Amino acid sequence: MDLDPDLAALRPLGPFFAVRILPGPAGHPAGPPPRPLPTLDRAYAIVTPDDPEDPLGFRVRKVAAALRAPEPRVAASVAHLGLAARLWSIALGCAARCGRLPDLDPRRVHWDPDGGAPDDLWLAGVDSGPADAAALGEAVLGAHLQPLAAALRARYRLAPGLLRGNAASALAGAAREIVRWAGAAGRPETGERARALAADLLGHPSLTGAGTLGGTAFRRRSCCLYYRVPGGGVCGDCCFTSPPRSSPGAAPG
């Protein structure tokens, strides 16, 4: 199966998988984007703190305000996890359902940093290529999550282990949702493809040591810091079983 023009095959999997295609002319089901949107390569660029064209900084501030985060790095981690989940969901969803991978070049993926959750992503087209684990690793880890992590480390002092754990957690979560949908929809082969790809990808050098996968259950070896959000707790795959009482800087990364 090749990719359909609107990637409609992803919509039944849930909101993290759905994506819109540019351009969105009048009459197109997606409609045009709400405003000119930056591409993700611009978001990954290292900029000065007062740069007015700073989509990543804008997003972190938006997340911080919405969560009442106690410090920027907590919001930066949550923002990273959300974007990683979107990218993995689109890539793994297409690979598992269609056997193809859309063009996720960061220069061709548009992002609305002022959008809600899940992150609002628009692709510049539906050109596609092979969808094996190596291709997914290059498209998501190499092209997106590595430069994104570098930008966040430089600006918000996030530990490499925390970012690695976020990337692995987002991948495992995407696979788990595909397996769940595939079971309900009577498409076991789709779930098996997602499970196998996720297992291969968790062995990628960028994710090695991030956690342990058993079936679709994943336990990470780091914490995303969400427990520090007012009213927050530990996530289902966290290394902690309950929110730690130690100082904020003691959270593993």
MONOR-V83930 format. One record per residue. RES is the residue in one small letter. PHI is phi as a letter, one per 30 degrees, with the letter a starting at -180 (none if undefined). Layout:
RES_PHI ; RES_PHI
This chain:
m_none ; d_c ; l_d ; d_d ; p_d ; d_c ; l_h ; a_d ; a_d ; l_d ; r_d ; p_d ; l_d ; g_k ; p_d ; f_d ; f_c ; a_d ; v_b ; r_c ; i_c ; l_c ; p_d ; g_c ; p_d ; a_e ; g_j ; h_d ; p_e ; a_d ; g_i ; p_d ; p_d ; p_d ; r_a ; p_e ; l_c ; p_d ; t_d ; l_d ; d_d ; r_d ; a_d ; y_d ; a_d ; i_d ; v_b ; t_d ; p_e ; d_c ; d_d ; p_d ; e_c ; d_b ; p_d ; l_d ; g_d ; f_e ; r_d ; v_d ; r_d ; k_d ; v_d ; a_e ; a_d ; a_d ; l_c ; r_h ; a_d ; p_d ; e_a ; p_e ; r_d ; v_d ; a_d ; a_d ; s_d ; v_d ; a_d ; h_d ; l_d ; g_d ; l_d ; a_d ; a_d ; r_d ; l_d ; w_d ; s_d ; i_d ; a_d ; l_d ; g_d ; c_d ; a_d ; a_d ; r_d ; c_c ; g_i ; r_b ; l_b ; p_d ; d_d ; l_c ; d_e ; p_e ; r_d ; r_b ; v_c ; h_c ; w_b ; d_c ; p_d ; d_c ; g_d ; g_d ; a_c ; p_d ; d_e ; d_d ; l_c ; w_b ; l_c ; a_d ; g_l ; v_c ; d_e ; s_b ; g_b ; p_e ; a_b ; d_d ; a_d ; a_d ; a_d ; l_d ; g_d ; e_d ; a_d ; v_c ; l_d ; g_d ; a_d ; h_c ; l_d ; q_d ; p_d ; l_d ; a_d ; a_d ; a_d ; l_d ; r_d ; a_d ; r_c ; y_b ; r_h ; l_d ; a_d ; p_e ; g_d ; l_d ; l_d ; r_d ; g_d ; n_e ; a_d ; a_d ; s_d ; a_d ; l_d ; a_d ; g_d ; a_d ; a_d ; r_d ; e_d ; i_d ; v_d ; r_d ; w_d ; a_d ; g_d ; a_d ; a_c ; g_i ; r_b ; p_d ; e_d ; t_d ; g_d ; e_d ; r_d ; a_d ; r_d ; a_d ; l_d ; a_d ; a_d ; d_d ; l_d ; l_d ; g_c ; h_d ; p_e ; s_d ; l_c ; t_e ; g_i ; a_d ; g_l ; t_b ; l_c ; g_b ; g_i ; t_c ; a_d ; f_b ; r_b ; r_d ; r_c ; s_b ; c_b ; c_d ; l_i ; y_d ; y_d ; r_d ; v_d ; p_e ; g_i ; g_d ; g_b ; v_d ; c_d ; g_d ; d_c ; c_d ; c_d ; f_c ; t_c ; s_a ; p_e ; p_d ; r_c ; s_d ; s_d ; p_e ; g_d ; a_d ; a_d ; p_d ; g_b
